[in-house]
Every structure is written in structure tokens, then in C-alpha cells.
Amino acid sequence: MPAPFDPDPHFAEYAHPERLVSASWLSARLGTPGLRVVESDEDPRQYDIGHIPGAVRIDWRRDLNDPLSRDFLSPERFAELMNEKGIARDDTVVIYGDKSNTWAAFALWVFELFGHKDVRLLNGGRDAWIAEERDTNYVVPDYPATNYPVVDRRDDEIRAFVSDIIGEPPAGEYNPEARHITDATILDVRSSEEYMGTPPDNTPNTGVLRQGHIPRAVNVEWENAVYPNARFRSRAELETAFEPAINADETIVYCYQGHRAAHSWFVLKYLLGCEKVRNYDGSWAEWGNMVRMPIRKGEEPDNLEMSLEWNSTTHR
């Protein structure tokens, strides 16, 4: 049976407040039947230095990815993972993590690829829980298997691929610029330096041969969505920050490898109510290494005013 929704008045303004829980709500319900808590961090070792009591760890590298291909785990393996973690198909799953919930949002997005109905984020993530000095422990729970069913992965609804962004070149055409870029709104939610093609030396773009952005992409930094304490900003602030996507028929979001984009996908879909949003999880790690793939550096001439406006919002 799903857990009740968190009635926190701060969530009421969002399009889907049922997708968020507060630390106080979660603390009061730990251990109740039908509720499972998952920690998913950029650095999985965070779990080992103290986690929410009863929480299980999902390692985004080891648990969510196929070991042989650049793809996510199969339906069979996802069912096995849920059984290993003691998660039932009708459980309410609350996910939290470090780095303002970027990897937690990525894990939530993967859960949704498999159609898990009730999956929520802890507002503020690990930072919020620790800041409020709530209980943590080192106990790794061992829950019984749940007989989680094998369900098909639904990539087409919330996931985008290269073929969704750019068409095939005309026959005999070797000019990358001749390839049609989708009419959907494309949001690059990386830093402005990454978007401009001038990332600092410590940016984790190891192995990417070219820097820049997808043609027609607009830069809206994902961090615009959260306060310094990692909690989500008000709806009005989010609408200002993500204005390029508010009235778009379709939006495709990308970053470097899909986790920051998953965070922005969550904001657009569940906090702002945008109906058609997809995460291009291949992101710049794929696009920046593909042969004859067009890129841009600096500001796009047709997006110059818009990009400057949203970058100034980000840095004020």
C-alpha cells in the first residue's frame, strides 16, 4: 500500500507535490510497511559513513548500468535488484543522496523507466537530513525478497537518443551542418563554461574530445533549481530559471552524462508540470565524441539574448 503524501505546505505550489517528501515526514515514518528508502550518491562510500536508518544503497555505476553495453540494466536485472533490496512493486520508494540529489534524481528516473509507480525525492537529500541532525546508522538492512515482477523498460516516454535530436545526413552529404536538429527545446543544464566550450581544468569531462554544446541548445544551469541548502526553490523562482521550457511543446534535457539532466527533468516534469520532457542521458559524453557531429562554441547567434538572460539569472 502506498504511503500517504507529505502535506508540507511548501510543496503545495508545485505541480506534483506528491513527488517530494520532507525530512520530518520521512523521519516519522521510517520502518512502516510499504515504505522503502534508497540512498544513491555520486560517491557510494557516503552510505558507509552513516545513512538513514533502514535505507538501502543503490550504486549508480554498479547497480543501474549494464556491464557490457552503454545502457541501463535489463528488465530481468532490475527485478533482481529490487528483490535484493527488498523493494516491492507497490512500495513507496523515497530516494535521497548527495550533491543536491543529482544522482538520486538519476536513480528515480531509472525507476520510472521501469514504470515504478510511487517513487519520490527527499527534498534537500542527504544534506537536509544531516543538517537537521537526524538519526543515521551503519546497519546494512537485509530485507526479504519481494517477488518483484519483470517489467519492460519504457525508454521512449522519458528518454531521448541521438536520433531524437538530429536526423540522418542527406544521401551523399558530408556537411554536418546539413543535418536537421530537432524542433524541440534543447536545454543544456551544465555550467556556462561547459556550454561555452571553456570548462575549467577540474571539470569531469575525461575522455571527451571536443567541448561546446549541441546546436540550438539553451543554457540553463541545473543548480538554478536549488537553494544553497540543496532544497528546491519556490515554483516562481523555478519558472523564471527554466522559462525556455515552460511553454515548449517538447523539451530534451542533457548535461555531461545524464545525472544533472535527470535532476532538471524532475524539476520540469514534477515541480513545473511540463508534459513532454525527456532526458538525453548519452549527453555530452556521447555527443562530444561522435564523428561528424555538429557542435557550437560560445553563444548561439539566435539564442544570444536568451542565453545571456538565463546566465545572468544563474549568477546573480
C-alpha positions in Angstrom: 0.0 0.0 0.0 1.5 3.4 -0.9 2.5 5.8 1.8 0.4 8.9 2.3 1.5 12.1 0.7 3.5 14.6 2.6 1.2 17.6 3.4 4.1 20.0 3.8 2.7 23.4 2.7 5.9 24.3 1.0 5.2 21.6 -1.6 1.6 22.7 -2.3 2.6 25.2 -5.0 4.4 22.5 -7.2 2.5 20.7 -10.0 3.0 17.3 -8.4 3.7 17.8 -4.6 3.3 14.1 -4.1 6.7 13.5 -5.6 8.5 15.2 -2.7 8.9 14.4 1.0 10.4 16.4 3.8 13.0 15.1 6.3 10.4 15.4 9.1 7.8 13.4 7.2 10.2 10.6 6.4 11.7 10.5 9.9 8.2 9.9 11.4 7.5 7.0 9.0 10.7 5.0 8.9 10.1 1.3 9.2 6.4 1.5 8.2 5.2 -1.3 5.8 5.2 -0.3 2.2 7.9 2.3 2.5 11.5 1.8 1.3 14.3 4.3 1.5 17.1 4.3 -1.0 20.4 6.2 -0.9 22.1 6.9 -4.2 25.2 9.1 -4.2 27.9 10.3 -6.6 30.3 8.6 -4.2 28.7 5.4 -2.9 31.0 5.4 0.1 28.9 8.1 1.6 26.5 5.4 2.7 29.2 3.7 4.7 29.8 6.7 6.9 26.2 6.9 8.1 22.9 6.6 6.4 19.2 7.0 7.1 18.1 4.0 9.3 16.7 1.2 7.1 17.9 2.8 3.9 19.5 0.5 1.2 22.2 1.6 -1.1 21.9 1.7 -4.9 25.2 2.3 -6.6 24.5 4.2 -9.9 27.7 2.7 -11.6 27.4 -0.9 -10.4 23.7 -1.4 -10.0 22.0 0.7 -12.7 24.2 0.1 -15.7 24.6 -2.8 -18.0 28.2 -4.2 -17.5 28.8 -4.8 -21.2 27.0 -2.1 -23.2 26.5 1.7 -22.7 22.9 1.2 -21.4 20.9 0.6 -18.3 20.2 -2.7 -16.7 17.8 -5.1 -18.3 14.2 -5.7 -17.0 15.3 -9.0 -15.6 18.3 -7.5 -13.7 16.1 -4.6 -12.4 13.7 -7.1 -10.9 16.6 -8.9 -9.3 17.9 -5.6 -7.9 14.5 -4.8 -6.4 14.4 -8.3 -4.9 17.9 -7.9 -3.5 16.9 -4.5 -1.9 13.6 -5.8 -0.6 11.5 -3.4 -2.7 8.1 -4.5 -3.9 6.3 -3.2 -7.0 3.7 -1.3 -5.0 6.1 0.1 -2.4 6.6 3.8 -2.0 10.3 4.4 -2.7 11.9 7.6 -1.3 15.3 8.3 -2.8 17.9 10.7 -1.5 21.6 11.4 -2.0 24.5 13.8 -2.0 25.2 16.7 -4.4 21.7 18.2 -4.1 20.1 14.9 -5.1 21.6 14.8 -8.6 22.3 11.1 -8.6 19.2 10.4 -6.5 17.2 12.1 -9.3 19.0 9.9 -11.8 18.1 6.8 -9.8 14.5 8.0 -9.6 14.5 8.5 -13.4 15.7 4.9 -13.9 12.9 3.6 -11.6 10.5 5.5 -13.8 11.9 3.9 -16.9 10.6 0.7 -15.4 7.3 2.2 -14.5 7.6 2.0 -10.7 4.5 4.0 -9.7 5.4 5.7 -6.5 8.9 7.0 -6.3 9.7 10.3 -4.5 12.7 12.5 -3.6 13.7 13.6 -0.2 13.8 17.4 -0.5 17.3 18.5 0.2 18.6 15.0 0.1 21.4 13.8 2.4 22.4 17.4 3.1 19.0 18.2 4.6 18.9 15.0 6.7 22.4 15.7 8.2 21.8 19.4 8.7 18.7 18.7 10.8 20.9 16.3 12.9 18.6 13.4 12.3 19.5 9.8 13.1 21.9 7.9 11.0 23.5 4.4 11.5 25.8 2.0 9.8 23.5 -1.0 9.7 23.0 -2.5 6.2 19.5 -3.9 6.2 18.7 -7.4 4.9 15.1 -7.4 3.7 13.3 -10.5 2.3 12.9 -10.8 -1.4 9.6 -9.4 -2.7 9.0 -11.3 -6.0 9.3 -8.1 -8.0 7.9 -8.7 -11.5 9.9 -8.4 -14.7 8.6 -5.3 -16.5 9.5 -3.8 -19.8 11.6 -0.7 -19.8 9.8 2.3 -21.4 12.6 4.2 -23.0 10.5 6.1 -25.5 8.5 8.1 -23.0 11.1 9.9 -20.9 14.5 9.1 -22.6 16.0 10.7 -25.7 18.6 9.4 -28.1 20.8 11.0 -30.7 18.3 10.0 -33.4 15.7 12.1 -31.5 17.9 15.2 -31.7 19.5 15.1 -35.1 18.4 13.5 -38.3 20.5 11.4 -40.7 22.5 13.4 -43.3 21.2 13.6 -46.8 22.5 10.9 -49.1 25.9 11.8 -50.3 26.0 14.8 -48.0 29.2 15.2 -45.8 28.4 18.5 -44.3 27.4 18.1 -40.7 25.5 21.4 -40.8 23.1 19.9 -43.3 21.7 17.6 -40.7 18.3 18.7 -39.2 18.3 19.4 -35.4 15.0 18.7 -33.7 12.5 21.5 -33.3 12.1 20.5 -29.6 13.6 22.9 -27.0 17.0 21.6 -26.0 18.3 22.5 -22.5 21.9 22.2 -21.7 22.0 22.2 -17.9 25.7 22.1 -17.4 27.8 25.1 -16.2 28.1 28.1 -18.5 31.8 27.3 -19.0 30.9 23.8 -20.2 28.3 25.2 -22.5 30.6 27.8 -24.0 33.3 25.2 -24.5 35.7 26.6 -22.0 35.4 24.3 -18.9 37.9 24.7 -16.2 40.6 22.0 -15.8 38.8 20.3 -12.9 35.6 19.7 -14.9 34.9 15.9 -15.1 34.9 15.7 -18.9 37.6 13.0 -19.1 37.7 11.4 -22.5 35.6 13.9 -24.4 37.4 15.1 -27.5 35.5 18.3 -28.1 34.0 20.9 -25.9 30.9 23.1 -26.6 27.2 22.4 -26.9 24.5 20.9 -29.2 23.4 23.4 -31.9 20.2 25.3 -30.8 20.7 24.3 -27.1 19.9 26.9 -24.5 22.0 27.0 -21.3 20.0 26.8 -18.1 22.3 25.6 -15.3 20.7 22.9 -13.2 21.9 24.5 -9.9 19.3 27.2 -10.6 16.8 24.8 -9.2 18.1 24.6 -5.6 19.0 26.8 -2.7 22.5 26.6 -1.1 20.9 24.1 1.4 20.1 21.7 -1.5 16.3 22.2 -1.2 14.2 23.1 -4.2 13.5 26.7 -4.9 9.9 28.1 -5.0 7.8 27.5 -8.0 8.0 31.1 -9.1 11.8 31.0 -9.0 11.9 27.7 -10.9 9.6 29.2 -13.6 11.9 32.1 -14.0 15.0 29.9 -14.2 13.5 27.4 -16.6 11.4 29.8 -18.6 12.7 28.5 -22.0 10.9 25.2 -21.4 7.7 26.3 -19.7 5.6 26.6 -22.8 7.6 24.3 -25.0 5.7 21.5 -26.8 8.6 19.2 -26.0 11.9 19.6 -24.1 15.0 17.5 -24.2 17.5 17.9 -21.4 21.1 17.0 -21.3 24.3 17.5 -19.3 27.6 15.5 -19.3 26.3 12.0 -18.6 22.6 12.4 -17.6 22.5 12.9 -13.9 22.3 16.7 -13.7 19.8 16.4 -16.6 17.7 13.9 -14.6 17.5 16.5 -11.8 16.3 19.2 -14.2 13.9 16.6 -15.8 12.4 16.1 -12.4 12.0 19.8 -11.9 10.4 20.3 -15.2 8.1 17.3 -15.1 7.0 17.2 -11.5 7.6 20.6 -10.0 6.6 22.7 -13.0 4.2 20.3 -14.7 5.8 20.2 -18.2 4.1 17.4 -20.0 6.7 16.2 -22.5 10.2 16.2 -21.1 12.9 13.7 -21.9 16.4 13.2 -20.6 19.2 12.6 -23.2 21.3 10.6 -20.9 24.0 10.0 -23.6 24.6 13.7 -23.2 27.9 15.4 -23.9 29.9 12.3 -23.1 28.3 10.8 -26.3 27.8 13.9 -28.5 31.2 15.4 -27.9 32.9 12.2 -29.1 30.8 11.3 -32.2 32.3 11.6 -35.7 30.8 14.4 -37.9 28.5 15.6 -35.2 28.0 19.4 -35.3 28.8 21.4 -32.2 28.8 25.0 -31.2 31.1 27.0 -29.0 30.3 30.3 -27.4 26.9 31.9 -27.7 24.5 30.9 -30.4 23.6 34.0 -32.5 19.8 33.1 -32.4 19.9 32.3 -28.7 22.3 35.1 -27.6 19.8 37.3 -25.7 18.0 34.3 -24.2 21.3 32.7 -23.0 22.6 35.9 -21.5 19.3 36.4 -19.7 19.4 33.0 -18.1 23.1 33.0 -17.3 22.6 36.4 -15.5 19.8 34.8 -13.5 22.0 31.9 -12.6 24.9 34.1 -11.3 23.1 36.9 -9.5 
